[in-house]
Amino acid sequence: MEKVKVKEEIGMRKKKYHIYLDEGEYRQVIESVIDLRNHLIEQEKYTDLADEVLDKLLNAKIKKMKIKYV
């Protein structure tokens, strides 16, 4: 299981979100954002938001962690 940190700016503060994804889920999220970006390009719309989200996902710190089942 990998831990991905994503930050969101709210006014002057930065609010952090922690998303816990395994490798398959992480790959699916990235592929979905890329598909969205390609769809926006086909429609000749701006891709700034999709580019920003993709950049944050690809450059997010990844922390490997173990899960204990009780």
URVEN-V5396 format. One record per residue. N is the residue number from 1. RES is the residue in three letters. PSI is psi in whole degrees, 0 to 359 (none if undefined). OMEGA is omega in whole degrees, -180 to 180 (NA if undefined). Layout:
# URVEN-V5396
n: {N:N}
res: {RES:RES}
psi: {PSI:PSI}
omega: {OMEGA:OMEGA}
This chain:
# URVEN-V5396
n: {1:2:3:4:5:6:7:8:9:10:11:12:13:14:15:16:17:18:19:20:21:22:23:24:25:26:27:28:29:30:31:32:33:34:35:36:37:38:39:40:41:42:43:44:45:46:47:48:49:50:51:52:53:54:55:56:57:58:59:60:61:62:63:64:65:66:67:68:69:70}
res: {MET:GLU:LYS:VAL:LYS:VAL:LYS:GLU:GLU:ILE:GLY:MET:ARG:LYS:LYS:LYS:TYR:HIS:ILE:TYR:LEU:ASP:GLU:GLY:GLU:TYR:ARG:GLN:VAL:ILE:GLU:SER:VAL:ILE:ASP:LEU:ARG:ASN:HIS:LEU:ILE:GLU:GLN:GLU:LYS:TYR:THR:ASP:LEU:ALA:ASP:GLU:VAL:LEU:ASP:LYS:LEU:LEU:ASN:ALA:LYS:ILE:LYS:LYS:MET:LYS:ILE:LYS:TYR:VAL}
psi: {136:150:124:129:130:133:147:131:131:104:236:343:154:123:132:141:138:124:128:114:145:178:320:317:319:315:319:320:314:316:323:318:321:318:318:315:315:322:318:322:318:324:3:42:167:142:16:314:316:321:318:317:318:319:316:321:317:333:5:147:137:127:121:139:155:147:130:123:133:none}
omega: {180:179:-179:178:178:-179:176:179:176:-178:-179:-178:173:180:-177:174:177:-179:-180:-177:170:-175:180:179:179:179:180:179:-180:178:179:179:178:177:177:179:179:178:178:178:178:-179:-179:177:-180:-180:-175:-177:179:178:-179:179:179:178:180:179:-177:-178:-180:177:-180:-180:178:-179:178:179:177:177:-178:NA}
